[in-house]
Amino acid sequence: MLGTLRAADSGLGLCVTDTDVSKQRKMKEDQVAKLLQEEADDQEENADLQEDYEQRLTIHCGGKLDVPPIKVSDVSFGYPGMAKPLFQHAEVCVDSGSRLVLLGENGRGKTTLVKLMLGELDPTAGVVHRNAGARVALVNQHHGDQIDLDMTALDYLCSQHKGEISREIVEQMRAHLNSCGIDGELQIVRGRAMSGGQRSRLAMAAVSFARPHVLILDEPTNNLDVESVEALADR
């Protein structure tokens, strides 16, 4: 149906079809629905943050070693096909009292240097010394997504333990999960039923239970709650 509306004072003729009105109404309804969904997502995220903020997170360490766990000596690295090395003559010594921060723009080689420290890459020049007795753990921005969602928190911690699983070890795991804000029935809840903050805490709890001598953090705070970030800073 085509309707004609005339503005008598101005002499302007307006022609509006029913189809045009329907499209405009649908666009506005979609915009409102999108805004409402964004608001709901923000409220859910804020609720998770507030819930996790009130929780605790205990981080254990392996203790001091006489020989530095990691020492990077005059190291250079470049990927095949690169016109020039990504970096040259890097010198880093990580001992038991180190608190090191790697700052730089994307593509400058921060993650590559971490991989060299972990032994995942070999330098094109220089030497990376790694103490064979040192336990080194990596926590990255996707660590909360790497847990098995079909496992309970306690089962996942058991799966990450490299030693024998005894009743005493299980009790220690329960106590450790409790100290990381995963207590009571939450310990026997499958990963898929946990919030994002709880999954991150579970991943951190597994790393902490292994008592690493060096904890390498590759942009981990993207998915950590406020209290977890503060716990890392306190260490």
C-alpha positions as CSV (number, residue, x, y, z in Angstrom):
1,M,0.0,0.0,0.0
2,L,1.3,3.4,-0.9
3,G,0.2,6.4,1.2
4,T,0.8,10.1,0.4
5,L,1.3,12.6,3.3
6,R,1.2,16.3,2.3
7,A,2.6,19.1,4.5
8,A,0.1,21.9,3.8
9,D,2.2,24.8,5.2
10,S,5.4,24.1,3.3
11,G,3.9,22.5,0.2
12,L,6.2,19.5,0.7
13,G,4.9,16.2,-0.5
14,L,6.0,13.1,1.4
15,C,5.7,9.6,0.1
16,V,6.3,6.7,2.5
17,T,5.7,3.0,1.7
18,D,4.7,0.4,4.3
19,T,7.8,-1.5,3.3
20,D,10.1,1.4,4.2
21,V,8.5,1.8,7.6
22,S,8.9,-1.9,8.3
23,K,12.6,-1.8,7.4
24,Q,13.2,1.2,9.6
25,R,11.3,-0.3,12.5
26,K,13.3,-3.6,12.1
27,M,16.6,-1.6,12.1
28,K,15.7,0.2,15.3
29,E,14.6,-3.0,17.0
30,D,17.9,-4.6,16.0
31,Q,19.8,-1.6,17.4
32,V,17.9,-1.7,20.7
33,A,18.4,-5.5,21.0
34,K,22.2,-5.1,20.4
35,L,22.5,-2.4,23.0
36,L,20.5,-4.5,25.5
37,Q,22.8,-7.5,24.8
38,E,25.9,-5.4,25.3
39,E,24.6,-4.0,28.5
40,A,23.7,-7.6,29.7
41,D,27.2,-8.8,28.8
42,D,28.8,-5.9,30.7
43,Q,26.7,-6.6,33.8
44,E,27.7,-10.3,33.7
45,E,31.4,-9.4,33.3
46,N,31.2,-6.9,36.1
47,A,29.5,-9.5,38.3
48,D,32.2,-12.0,37.6
49,L,34.9,-9.5,38.4
50,Q,33.2,-8.5,41.7
51,E,32.8,-12.2,42.6
52,D,36.4,-13.0,41.8
53,Y,37.7,-9.8,43.5
54,E,36.6,-11.2,46.8
55,Q,38.5,-14.5,46.3
56,R,42.1,-15.2,47.2
57,L,44.9,-16.6,45.2
58,T,48.0,-18.3,46.7
59,I,51.1,-18.7,44.5
60,H,53.8,-21.1,45.6
61,C,57.4,-21.1,44.4
62,G,60.2,-23.6,44.3
63,G,62.7,-21.6,46.4
64,K,66.1,-20.3,45.7
65,L,68.7,-22.1,43.5
66,D,72.5,-21.6,43.7
67,V,72.8,-21.6,39.9
68,P,70.5,-19.1,38.0
69,P,67.6,-21.0,36.4
70,I,68.0,-19.1,33.1
71,K,70.8,-17.1,31.6
72,V,70.8,-15.6,28.1
73,S,74.3,-14.8,26.9
74,D,74.9,-12.7,23.8
75,V,71.9,-14.2,22.0
76,S,70.7,-13.2,18.6
77,F,67.7,-14.6,16.7
78,G,66.1,-14.2,13.3
79,Y,63.4,-16.3,11.6
80,P,64.3,-17.8,8.1
81,G,63.8,-15.3,5.3
82,M,64.1,-12.2,7.5
83,A,66.2,-9.4,6.1
84,K,67.8,-8.8,9.5
85,P,67.7,-10.5,12.9
86,L,64.7,-9.9,15.2
87,F,67.2,-8.9,17.9
88,Q,70.9,-9.1,18.6
89,H,73.3,-9.5,21.6
90,A,70.5,-10.0,24.2
91,E,71.7,-10.5,27.7
92,V,69.3,-11.6,30.5
93,C,70.0,-13.4,33.8
94,V,67.0,-14.8,35.7
95,D,67.9,-15.7,39.2
96,S,65.7,-16.5,42.2
97,G,65.2,-12.8,43.1
98,S,64.6,-11.5,39.6
99,R,61.6,-9.4,38.8
100,L,61.9,-8.7,35.0
101,V,59.5,-7.0,32.7
102,L,59.8,-7.1,28.9
103,L,58.4,-4.0,27.3
104,G,58.0,-3.2,23.6
105,E,55.7,-2.9,20.7
106,N,54.1,-5.9,19.0
107,G,56.6,-7.7,16.7
108,R,59.7,-6.7,18.6
109,G,60.5,-10.2,19.8
110,K,59.2,-10.4,23.3
111,T,57.4,-13.7,22.9
112,T,60.3,-15.0,20.8
113,L,62.7,-14.3,23.7
114,V,60.4,-16.1,26.0
115,K,60.4,-19.2,23.7
116,L,64.2,-19.1,23.7
117,M,64.2,-19.1,27.5
118,L,61.8,-22.1,27.5
119,G,63.9,-24.0,25.0
120,E,61.2,-24.0,22.3
121,L,63.5,-22.1,19.9
122,D,67.3,-22.2,19.4
123,P,69.2,-19.0,19.0
124,T,70.9,-18.2,15.8
125,A,73.9,-16.9,17.8
126,G,74.8,-16.9,21.5
127,V,73.8,-19.4,24.2
128,V,70.8,-19.9,26.5
129,H,71.8,-21.6,29.7
130,R,69.0,-23.4,31.5
131,N,69.5,-25.0,34.9
132,A,68.4,-28.6,34.6
133,G,67.1,-28.6,38.2
134,A,64.9,-25.6,37.7
135,R,61.2,-25.9,37.2
136,V,60.0,-23.2,34.7
137,A,56.3,-22.5,34.2
138,L,54.6,-20.4,31.5
139,V,51.3,-18.5,31.9
140,N,50.0,-16.7,28.9
141,Q,46.8,-14.9,28.0
142,H,45.1,-18.1,26.9
143,H,45.9,-20.2,29.9
144,G,42.3,-20.3,31.2
145,D,41.2,-21.7,27.8
146,Q,43.7,-24.6,27.9
147,I,42.1,-26.5,30.8
148,D,40.0,-29.6,29.9
149,L,36.4,-28.5,30.2
150,D,35.2,-32.0,30.8
151,M,37.3,-32.4,33.9
152,T,36.5,-31.2,37.4
153,A,38.9,-28.8,39.0
154,L,40.3,-31.5,41.2
155,D,40.7,-34.0,38.3
156,Y,42.5,-31.3,36.2
157,L,44.9,-30.6,39.0
158,C,45.6,-34.3,39.3
159,S,46.2,-34.6,35.5
160,Q,48.8,-31.9,35.6
161,H,50.7,-33.4,38.5
162,K,53.8,-35.3,37.4
163,G,54.3,-37.4,40.5
164,E,52.4,-40.2,42.1
165,I,48.8,-39.4,43.2
166,S,48.3,-40.5,46.7
167,R,45.5,-39.7,49.2
168,E,47.9,-37.3,50.9
169,I,48.6,-35.5,47.6
170,V,44.9,-35.3,46.9
171,E,44.3,-33.6,50.3
172,Q,47.1,-31.2,49.5
173,M,45.5,-30.4,46.2
174,R,42.1,-29.8,47.8
175,A,43.8,-27.4,50.3
176,H,45.7,-25.6,47.5
177,L,42.5,-25.2,45.4
178,N,40.8,-23.8,48.5
179,S,43.7,-21.3,48.9
180,C,43.1,-20.2,45.3
181,G,39.5,-19.4,45.7
182,I,38.2,-22.8,44.4
183,D,36.6,-24.4,47.4
184,G,33.8,-26.7,48.4
185,E,31.6,-28.0,45.7
186,L,33.4,-25.9,43.1
187,Q,36.3,-28.4,43.2
188,I,34.0,-31.1,41.7
189,V,32.4,-28.8,39.1
190,R,33.4,-29.4,35.5
191,G,35.4,-26.7,33.7
192,R,32.6,-25.9,31.3
193,A,30.4,-24.8,34.2
194,M,33.0,-22.4,35.6
195,S,33.2,-18.7,34.9
196,G,36.1,-17.3,32.9
197,G,37.7,-16.0,36.1
198,Q,37.4,-19.4,37.8
199,R,39.0,-21.1,34.9
200,S,41.9,-18.7,35.0
201,R,42.3,-19.4,38.7
202,L,42.2,-23.1,38.2
203,A,45.0,-22.8,35.5
204,M,47.0,-20.6,37.9
205,A,46.4,-23.1,40.8
206,A,47.9,-25.9,38.6
207,V,51.0,-23.9,37.8
208,S,51.4,-22.9,41.4
209,F,51.0,-26.4,42.8
210,A,54.1,-27.4,40.8
211,R,56.1,-24.8,42.7
212,P,58.1,-23.4,39.8
213,H,61.4,-21.7,40.3
214,V,60.6,-19.3,37.4
215,L,57.2,-18.1,36.4
216,I,57.1,-16.6,32.9
217,L,54.0,-14.4,32.3
218,D,53.2,-13.7,28.6
219,E,50.4,-11.1,28.7
220,P,48.5,-13.1,31.4
221,T,46.4,-10.3,32.8
222,N,44.1,-10.0,29.8
223,N,41.9,-12.7,31.3
224,L,42.8,-12.6,35.0
225,D,40.5,-11.0,37.6
226,V,41.7,-8.0,39.7
227,E,42.5,-10.0,42.8
228,S,44.7,-12.5,40.7
229,V,46.6,-9.6,39.2
230,E,47.2,-8.2,42.7
231,A,48.4,-11.6,43.9
232,L,50.9,-11.8,41.1
233,A,52.1,-8.3,41.9
234,D,52.6,-9.2,45.5
235,R,55.0,-12.0,44.6
